[in-house]
Amino acid sequence: MALDGRVAHMAVVRLKTPKARQEEVDLAKLHALVADAAGPPDVSRRILGLIERELSARSGWRFVMVEPRLFHEVVRHLTAGGGSARPMVAVRVWSALFQFLPADSNEVRAERADIAREAECSPIDVSRVMRELEALGAVSRQRRGRYVVYEVNPRIGTHLGGSSRDKAQAQAPKLQLIE
């Protein structure tokens, strides 16, 4: 507790019942089982997404560290004349990506349809915007078999902390904002 004049500042702590703590332990075990299972990647990704959302809902808010200047530069570029064919859709897709980042990487763990649903657009719009973001260096794309996996540039935003974040940011490309 710290005193600031006449006001006492205290941390707020959420108390959990033994049942709630056990459910979180069980969800973490289930997450590990699904992550280690050899199944169809798209199905595993959807199941992991559900488990991760359930875990994050139980723990409260999820935080992503965002470099505000770079995030703003991407938004500014997308909404500037010629930055994107559909600027408002592009901004909605860009901002929706951050809710699909897992705690241990910058890989967007969602399918086009999921992102489209969140951004209130079509899957084709998502693909177009992802190409625009890739050209900027805001996201990168990798092919894994017949699937495409996107990663948000960790210089812009990440869940990673400490040396993992430093390493990811050092290896990430710089933004290619051409005005």
Secondary structure, DSSP 4 states (H G I P E B T S, - for coil): -EEETTEEE--------HHHHHHHHHHHHHHHHHHHS-S-HHHHHHHHHHHHHHHHHHH-----EE-HHHHHHHHHHHHSTTT-SSHHHHHHHHHHHGGG--TT--B--S-HHHHHHHHTS-HHHHHHHHHHHHHHTSEEEEEETTEEEEEE-TTTEES--HHHHHHHHHHSPPP----
